[in-house]
Amino acid sequence: MLYSIIWIIMRLAIPVYFRRVVVLGQENIPKDKPVILASNHPNTFLDPVLIGIYYPRELHFLVRADVFRSPVASFVLRALNQFPIYRMRDGYDQLARNRTTFDSCLKLLKKGKPLLFFPEADSENEWHLRPLRKGTARLALEATAGGLEDVQIIPVGLHYSSFDKFRGEASVSYGKPIAVADYLKTYQEHPAKAYRELTDQITQGIRAEMIDVPREEDQELVQACLQTVRASIPSTLPKAERNVEWLNRQRQVIQWLSKHPAESPERQAVKSDLYQLREDLKSHDIAFREIPPPSLNQDKVDSPAEFFLRMFILVFGLFALIVVLPGQLVFGYLAQLIAGDTIFAGAINLSLRALGHLIWSAFCFFLFGPWIGLAVLVAPWLAGSWESNSFLTGSTERWQRLKSRSKVKAEAITTTYHQLLATWQKP
């Protein structure tokens, strides 16, 4: 019961906290087989929330044991389907307690309950995959050796445009299933070798689904590059195509940069153009997403039906944004005071904003009546669709003002931007 309530609350909060959440590969999830999800872990408690609310079935999670120390926390976490996993830092004598957790997980798998593991063990605000521990492979092979048939490991890639900023973007991508039975023979003969080989396969699977930035010195440049391509996805595309493009274009950036070292002329030229473009946009108070993308037909005229649909979304979206804002401003400020710049900032921000939205909805319910309270409660979906809808992109008022003041400057910015976007698609 508590699990369902918390997930409903978070499902309400996600459209407010994120500008866009892209979910891909759900067709890879088996419906009638034992499933273990293995994901990267860049953003503490926000990671299981993001996966859990979009996963089609109720999940069970493994969580670091130190958060279970309080009896109250332990009760709540277990009610949310979470189990403690002990690490060396918890004390060597505590590691034996993982056997109880593993046995509980094996029972859940036999009942057909999906599990979510974070095999990196620790969470760090980083855009690259850290070495995986063998626990996921060990549990999967134990289950298979114990007679559980057709256990599947689904690699999951998580990505955040920012780890703590409000109205960022995120993605959850499910990869192709890994059949654990393929490693059973090796496990029966050489368990350590089977753990290693299966863990390597899981590593490759997760890395293929995330946006992995392997070199720390590339982080700043990569994030600047990714910002350009995230903004270039035309909102006129069907949602499924738009989601695929959102992830694939960012992967193209990583692939291109990995092939061009820091000192190469190609990378230096991109860096110079990109930073100059950012300065030009900053001086005119224009965002990347306001530049018309190459594929946008700026001369297209909406049909009457399209025009009225846009106006409908605009009117109700504006209402939604207005009624949601008071609670978000207050609790967003509190989140900043509490979280600061810690690794838990994103999770605290989302949790407090979700709580704030519920409190604000209840306040409106009792002060203005049930219909207003209900409208405020469901408003996040309208507010999210309003901000990301296509009438806000491509041909904005600020971009039109720049064109009227200096058509030459607007064309120069457009040309540079489109050239950068084309660069990522080159081999």
Secondary structure, DSSP 8 states (H G I E B T S, - for coil): -HHHHHHHHHHHHHHHHEEEEEEE-GGGS-SSS-EEEEE--SSTTHHHHHHHHHSSS--EEEEEGGGG-SHHHHHHHHHTTEEEE--GGG-GGGGGGHHHHHHHHHHHHHTT--EEE-TT-S--S-SS-----SHHHHHHHHHHHTT--S-EEEEEEEEES-SS-TTEEEEEEE---EEGGGGHHHHHH-HHHHHHHHHHHHHHHHHHHS-----GGGHHHHHHHHHHHHTTS-TTS-HHHHHHHHHHHHHHHHHHHHHS-TTSHHHHHHHHHHHHHHHHHHHTT--GGGS--TT--TT----HHHHHHHHHHHHHHHHHHHHHHHHHHHHHHHHHHHHTTSTTHHHHHHHHHHHHHHHHHHHHHHHH-HHHHHHHHHHHHHHHHHHHSGGGSSS-HHHHHHHHH-HHHHHHHHHHHHHHHHHHT--
